[in-house]
């Protein structure tokens, strides 16, 4: 039976988060029979399947045979969707009760159309660096935490690029596809709350791996990337790496003056980077310590993954 809207949610072994999301979708003011929810697990997940079976309403569980990332999970979901519109959100998001109603109210039967809604990220009065980074989602032009489009639009652009195997830049890729194919993109008032998940100490180090997908996006859309993202490693990253290398070079060659000069320059750049990250964030001792330690290593990891992406996707991205 054809639905008005199909909601697609990628997930993998995050049952408690997914449960809250599904409860929000169960509380929609939109007529129950007019929408379906398709939950796609990024690999077999019996616990998630049991959760889905405990819910009433039109909720479908699908899974990939092996982990391939959220882009592949979303592709499986929208290809199975019966709705005229396909709405996307994430398993850690909480759609407002009128989310689907507002999306549908803007739809005028267009064959190809896309919508971008509001994302609200609640943060502390004294947020951590991780909270501030997550809050950047509120300013994004188009993200899969809160978007919708006609199924015809997805068919035309070929859906998500499954080479984006992590939750990073796959939504920008879809956004750029819509722009290139001249598919109208409308901003709408439909809201989704995106709480900040608890993060382990040093989470920013692990996050640097995602940078390799910047190279892939840049290779595909260099002009759009430069105008809308331009997120290559900043100059101070290279300064930190070069002064550190100069310090080691000075020590190895016996040039103590060079080693001292490079050490103080390195300390200055690391200090400025740390201060910048702390300028609007928490001053808790554990957080300050985390910022100092991670500020030493982030430049090396960021540039490494940037160059890794350049080599993997064969594009000059420095």
C-alpha positions as CSV (number, residue, x, y, z in Angstrom):
1,X,0.0,0.0,0.0
2,X,1.4,3.4,-1.0
3,X,2.2,5.7,1.9
4,X,2.5,9.5,1.9
5,X,5.9,9.4,3.8
6,X,8.5,6.7,4.5
7,X,10.9,7.4,7.3
8,X,14.3,5.8,7.0
9,X,16.5,5.4,10.0
10,X,20.0,3.7,9.8
11,X,21.2,2.1,13.0
12,X,23.5,-0.5,14.5
13,X,23.3,-1.9,18.0
14,X,22.1,1.4,19.6
15,X,18.9,0.0,21.0
16,X,18.3,2.6,23.8
17,X,18.8,5.5,21.4
18,X,16.7,4.0,18.7
19,X,13.9,3.3,21.2
20,X,13.6,7.0,22.1
21,X,13.6,7.9,18.4
22,X,10.8,5.4,17.6
23,X,8.7,6.7,20.6
24,X,8.9,10.2,19.1
25,X,7.8,8.8,15.7
26,X,4.9,7.0,17.4
27,X,3.7,10.3,18.8
28,X,3.4,12.0,15.5
29,X,0.3,14.1,14.8
30,X,0.4,12.8,11.2
31,X,-2.1,10.0,10.5
32,X,-0.7,6.6,11.4
33,X,-1.8,5.0,8.2
34,X,-0.1,7.7,6.0
35,X,3.4,6.9,7.0
36,X,5.8,4.0,7.6
37,X,9.1,3.7,9.5
38,X,11.9,1.7,8.0
39,X,14.7,0.8,10.4
40,X,17.8,-0.5,8.6
41,X,20.6,-2.1,10.7
42,X,24.2,-1.8,9.4
43,X,24.6,-5.5,9.7
44,X,22.6,-8.3,11.5
45,X,21.3,-7.1,14.8
46,X,18.9,-9.4,16.7
47,X,18.4,-7.0,19.6
48,X,17.3,-4.2,17.3
49,X,15.0,-6.6,15.5
50,X,13.4,-7.6,18.8
51,X,12.9,-3.9,19.7
52,X,11.1,-3.3,16.3
53,X,8.8,-6.3,16.9
54,X,7.7,-4.8,20.2
55,X,6.4,-1.6,18.6
56,X,3.0,-1.2,17.1
57,X,2.4,0.6,13.8
58,X,3.9,0.3,10.4
59,X,7.6,-0.3,11.3
60,X,9.8,-2.4,9.1
61,X,13.1,-3.9,10.0
62,X,15.8,-4.5,7.4
63,X,19.5,-5.2,7.7
64,X,22.6,-5.3,5.6
65,X,24.4,-8.6,5.3
66,X,27.6,-6.9,6.6
67,X,28.6,-3.5,7.9
68,X,28.9,-1.0,5.0
69,X,28.0,2.3,6.7
70,X,24.9,4.5,7.1
71,X,24.9,5.5,3.4
72,X,24.4,1.9,2.3
73,X,21.8,1.4,5.1
74,X,19.8,4.4,3.9
75,X,20.0,3.2,0.3
76,X,18.5,-0.1,1.3
77,X,15.8,1.7,3.2
78,X,14.6,4.2,0.6
79,X,14.7,1.6,-2.2
80,X,12.2,-0.5,-0.2
81,X,10.1,2.6,0.7
82,X,6.5,2.9,-0.5
83,X,6.1,6.6,0.3
84,X,5.9,9.4,-2.1
85,X,8.3,11.3,0.1
86,X,11.3,9.7,2.0
87,X,12.2,11.4,5.2
88,X,15.6,10.7,6.9
89,X,16.6,11.0,10.5
90,X,19.1,9.3,12.8
91,X,18.7,6.8,15.6
92,X,19.9,9.4,18.1
93,X,17.4,12.0,17.1
94,X,14.0,13.0,18.5
95,X,11.6,14.3,15.8
96,X,9.1,16.9,17.0
97,X,5.5,15.6,17.2
98,X,4.5,17.6,14.1
99,X,7.6,16.7,12.1
100,X,5.9,14.7,9.4
101,X,2.8,16.9,9.3
102,X,5.0,19.9,8.5
103,X,7.0,18.1,5.9
104,X,3.8,16.9,4.1
105,X,2.2,20.4,4.4
106,X,4.9,21.8,2.1
107,X,4.6,19.1,-0.5
108,X,2.7,20.2,-3.6
109,X,3.0,17.0,-5.6
110,X,6.3,17.9,-7.2
111,X,8.0,15.0,-8.9
112,X,11.4,16.0,-7.7
113,X,11.8,18.0,-4.5
114,X,14.0,18.0,-1.4
115,X,13.5,19.6,2.0
116,X,15.9,20.5,4.8
117,X,14.5,21.0,8.3
118,X,15.8,22.4,11.6
119,X,18.1,20.6,13.9
120,X,18.2,21.6,17.6
121,X,21.3,20.6,19.6
122,X,20.8,21.2,23.4
123,X,24.2,21.9,25.0
124,X,25.4,22.9,28.5
125,X,26.0,26.5,29.6
126,X,29.7,25.5,29.7
127,X,29.8,23.0,26.9
128,X,32.7,20.7,26.1
129,X,34.6,20.9,22.8
130,X,32.7,17.9,21.7
131,X,29.3,19.5,22.5
132,X,30.3,22.6,20.5
133,X,31.3,20.5,17.5
134,X,28.0,18.6,17.6
135,X,26.1,21.9,17.8
136,X,27.5,22.9,14.4
137,X,24.8,20.6,13.0
138,X,22.3,23.4,13.7
139,X,24.0,25.5,11.0
140,X,24.3,22.9,8.3
141,X,22.6,23.5,5.0
142,X,21.5,19.9,4.6
143,X,21.9,16.9,6.9
144,X,20.3,13.5,7.1
145,X,19.3,14.1,10.8
146,X,16.4,16.0,9.3
147,X,15.7,16.0,5.6
148,X,13.2,14.6,3.2
149,X,12.9,14.3,-0.6
150,X,10.7,12.7,-3.2
151,X,11.6,9.1,-4.1
152,X,11.9,10.3,-7.7
153,X,14.6,12.7,-6.7
154,X,16.6,9.9,-5.0
155,X,16.2,7.7,-8.1
156,X,17.4,10.5,-10.4
157,X,20.6,11.2,-8.4
158,X,21.3,7.5,-7.5
159,X,20.8,7.9,-3.8
160,X,23.8,7.9,-1.4
161,X,27.4,7.2,-2.4
162,X,28.3,4.1,-0.5
163,X,32.0,4.9,-0.5
164,X,31.2,7.2,2.4
165,X,31.4,4.3,4.9
166,X,31.1,6.5,8.0
167,X,28.6,9.1,9.1
168,X,30.6,11.9,7.5
169,X,30.0,13.9,4.3
170,X,27.5,11.4,2.9
171,X,24.8,14.0,3.4
172,X,26.8,16.7,1.8
173,X,27.3,14.4,-1.2
174,X,23.6,14.0,-1.5
175,X,23.1,17.7,-1.1
176,X,25.6,18.5,-3.9
177,X,23.9,15.9,-6.2
178,X,20.6,17.7,-5.7
179,X,22.2,21.0,-6.6
180,X,24.0,19.7,-9.7
181,X,20.7,18.1,-10.9
182,X,18.8,21.3,-10.2
183,X,16.4,19.6,-7.8
184,X,14.7,22.3,-5.7
185,X,15.7,22.4,-2.1
186,X,13.4,24.1,0.4
187,X,14.1,25.0,4.0
188,X,11.2,24.1,6.2
189,X,10.3,24.5,9.9
190,X,10.0,20.8,10.8
191,X,12.3,20.3,13.8
192,X,14.4,17.4,15.1
193,X,16.2,17.5,18.4
194,X,19.7,16.0,18.3
195,X,21.0,15.4,21.8
196,X,24.7,15.2,22.4
197,X,25.7,11.7,23.2
198,X,28.1,11.0,26.0
199,X,31.6,10.9,24.6
200,X,34.8,9.1,25.8
201,X,37.8,11.1,26.8
202,X,39.8,12.0,23.8
203,X,37.0,11.4,21.3
204,X,38.3,14.2,19.0
205,X,41.3,12.0,18.2
206,X,39.1,9.2,16.9
207,X,37.0,11.7,14.9
208,X,40.0,12.7,12.8
209,X,39.6,9.5,10.7
210,X,36.5,10.9,9.1
211,X,38.7,13.5,7.4
212,X,39.6,11.1,4.6
213,X,36.1,11.5,3.3
214,X,36.7,15.2,2.8
215,X,39.1,14.2,0.0
216,X,36.4,12.1,-1.7
217,X,33.9,14.8,-1.5
218,X,36.4,17.3,-2.8
219,X,37.3,15.1,-5.7
220,X,33.7,14.8,-6.8
221,X,32.7,18.4,-6.4
222,X,35.8,20.7,-6.0
223,X,33.9,24.0,-6.7
224,X,31.0,23.2,-4.3
225,X,33.4,21.9,-1.7
226,X,35.4,25.1,-1.8
227,X,32.4,27.3,-1.6
228,X,30.4,25.5,1.0
229,X,32.9,23.6,3.1
230,X,36.6,24.4,2.5
231,X,37.6,22.2,5.5
232,X,41.1,21.3,4.6
233,X,43.6,21.1,7.4
234,X,44.2,24.7,8.7
235,X,47.6,26.3,8.5
236,X,48.4,26.0,12.2
237,X,48.2,22.2,11.8
238,X,51.0,22.3,9.3
239,X,52.9,24.8,11.6
240,X,52.7,22.4,14.5
241,X,53.9,19.5,12.4
242,X,56.8,21.4,10.8
243,X,58.1,22.9,14.0
244,X,57.9,19.5,15.7
245,X,59.9,18.0,12.8
246,X,62.4,20.9,13.0
247,X,62.8,20.2,16.7
248,X,63.5,16.5,16.0
249,X,65.8,17.4,13.1
250,X,67.8,19.8,15.3
251,X,68.2,17.1,18.0
252,X,69.3,14.5,15.5
253,X,71.8,16.8,13.8
254,X,73.2,18.3,17.0
255,X,71.8,21.7,16.2
256,X,70.6,22.6,19.7
257,X,69.8,26.2,18.8
258,X,67.5,25.0,15.9
259,X,65.9,22.4,18.3
260,X,65.2,25.1,20.9
261,X,63.8,27.6,18.5
262,X,61.5,25.0,16.9
263,X,60.4,23.7,20.4
264,X,59.3,27.2,21.5
265,X,57.6,27.7,18.2
266,X,55.9,24.4,18.5
267,X,54.8,25.1,22.0
268,X,53.4,28.5,20.9
269,X,51.3,27.0,18.1
270,X,50.0,24.1,20.3
271,X,49.2,26.6,23.0
272,X,47.3,28.9,20.7
273,X,45.3,25.9,19.3
274,X,44.5,24.8,22.8
275,X,43.4,28.3,23.9
276,X,41.2,28.6,20.9
277,X,39.4,25.3,21.7
278,X,39.0,26.3,25.3
279,X,37.8,29.9,24.6
280,X,34.1,29.0,24.8
281,X,34.1,25.7,26.5
282,X,34.2,24.1,30.0
283,X,37.1,24.8,32.3
284,X,36.7,21.5,34.2
285,X,40.2,20.0,35.0
286,X,39.5,16.8,33.0
287,X,38.3,18.8,30.0
288,X,41.2,21.2,30.1
289,X,43.6,18.3,30.3
290,X,41.8,16.6,27.4
291,X,42.1,19.8,25.3
292,X,45.9,20.1,26.0
293,X,46.7,16.5,25.2
294,X,44.4,16.2,22.1
295,X,45.7,19.5,20.7
296,X,49.1,18.0,20.5
297,X,48.0,15.0,18.5
298,X,45.1,16.3,16.4
299,X,47.2,18.1,13.8
300,X,49.2,14.9,13.1
301,X,46.1,12.7,12.8
302,X,44.1,15.2,10.8
303,X,46.9,15.7,8.2
304,X,47.6,12.0,8.1
305,X,43.9,11.1,7.3
306,X,43.7,14.0,4.8
307,X,46.7,12.6,3.0
308,X,45.4,9.1,3.3
309,X,42.2,10.2,1.6
310,X,44.2,12.0,-1.1
311,X,46.0,8.8,-1.9
312,X,43.0,6.5,-1.6
313,X,40.8,8.6,-3.9
314,X,43.7,9.9,-6.0
315,X,43.1,13.6,-5.6
316,X,45.4,16.5,-4.6
317,X,43.9,17.6,-1.3
318,X,46.3,19.3,1.0
